[in-house]
Amino acid sequence: MQAATTVNERTSATASGNPVALLCLGGDISSASKDVVLDAYHRVDTAIASVLLDFTGVGYINSSGIAIVIQLLLEASKAGSRTVGIFGLSPHFQKVFTMVGIPKYAALYSDEASALAVA
Amino acid sequence: MDYNKSLIAEKAGVRVPKKVAAPTSAAARFCLRRYRAVLPACFGLLAFLTAGAQSRTVQPPDLQQLQQQIAALTASFDSIPYLVTALLLLPIAVACLVLWWNARQFRAFGSVGMYLLMVSVLFYADYRSSRLWDAIFTSLASLFIVEMTADALHVAKRRWIGAVRLVCLAGVALAWVQGLHWFLRVPVDLSNAVVMVLLIIRLRRPVPQARLILPAIGIIWLFRLPLDPTIHSLVPLPFTFTIAGLRWYFGPCAMVLFGALAIAIFVRELIEDQREKERLAGELEAGRAMQQVLLGAEIPVIPGFRIESVYKPASEVGGDFFGILPAPPGGVLVVIGDVSGKGLRAAMTVSAILGSLRAMTVAAPAELLCALNRILIGSVDGGFVTCCIAHIAPGGFTTTANAGHLAPYRNGEEIPLSPGLPLGITPDTEYVEYTSRLAPGDRLTFLSDGVVEAQNVSGELLGFDRTRAISSKSAEAIALAAQTFGQEDDITVLTLQYAPAEVKHA
């Protein structure tokens, strides 16, 4: 049985002091997560140029879940004014994300500290 | 309780009928008048008839004691409607629980059954004028009406519902404590408030599953409202009506009506669920048949290549696909992929992909992927298709391109392909080709993610490291290993061994 997707939103700052919106995902990411994830992304203040997706609390991501992440990244890429980073993935999903070409649209980091240091 | 007569009367400021109090119903008053007139005469007649032998021992009973006995009898008579409603609710509650026992996925069946059972016992406690059991089952009914409403209206249970449970259970515990009977109002009023919130949530965001049960629960909630003395004083609705000389409360009667309605709605839901299952089973069967046609086709014999394939579908029709196509002169085109999603829709997409591939004349993997991508844009319903294509020409010259699929293994080592977006997401995607040359005896292994994401009972994935370790085994052995580890999805394994010497001998 799939765990419901949750998204906690908070803000932080990069090492250079720029604001960063963090979307901390939890549960499983599947087709049912589409509205939860994309709505949370759309709520991010347009003035914030960096968004980090935190997958630390995510248990499982199926192919439909990956499609949602790609959709979010393509939207950000088309808008052109915002960078998206990803951290908190297990080694397995780091490889899966790499395999489907996500690094072309979002940098993958091991944890929040390294993401904030570079973002 | 919901409809505890003493509580209702207390809250409504009505005089409570006690065992020794004068009977209130017309029927009871009729009985009392008749007994008052007849019984003393009977005792007088008896005294007269036995005067000779027992004139000193037989005395008419005390009139006040007699009145008390009659009052107790008629008070019990007044409570008969509670007994009737308790007896009517009991089989309805049992029927709901039996339905839940046989269809556990419908949680509402269980919570409605429990609520009606609590109310049925509560009415029996009222009939027996048991204040303790009345208090206990009032709290339990308050708990289950919240559970029932959340389940029946398909509202996710939140933390504050846990607080309601605690208050209701506290009501059960405090029922034994003398002097704390006033606490009984807290679970009742709290559950009323929570049920109202749940009704509002579902009214604002309606769901088809709750469209029938919503008004039924709304009616029950309305009948519970006057239990609050403030609301009752503001809107002095009539509590009772009289039939056959008996005073019936609206609440219990509404409860019986609700129970009957709930059964009807649940049976309808079960029938609809069964029809949906039959429809899905038909779709599943059609999808399976289509997939068997697409994947079960005999692998062509291509001189110079030993090819094995294994396809182990999961319980549902999945989206795995593969194809081995001769690529003249003397080469072979290997295609493997996975459509996100399952069912007939995935099977149809697989059909479109394989049909398109067979119609294409080019053999360059990157070009093929671009062409497929253009075909699939807009037809994968928010999902995508991963696909890896390898073209192996005579001499072992291999060109491979990948659209988000697992990279193939060569002699147990992953081929370092450039990652590419899966198909069907964006039209302007380009794919990078990787070229290499196979040596005689080299083995290429292509897999679907059902292998890597096989999952054991503790939730551990087979993973990339274990997959690489078994990737040089036969297709059958790899598939069996993944299946034994814990199959979650379709498993497809395709191996190709380059054997040019066999061409010379052929």
Interface residues (C-beta under 8 A of the other chain):
Chain A: A4 S31 K34 N62 S63 S64 I66 A67 I68 I70 Q71 L74 H92 K95 T98 M99 V100 G101 P103 K104
Chain B: A156 D338 S340 G341 G382 G383 F384 T386 N402 G404 H405 L406 A407 P419 G420 L421 P422 I425 T426 D449 V452 L461 G463 F464
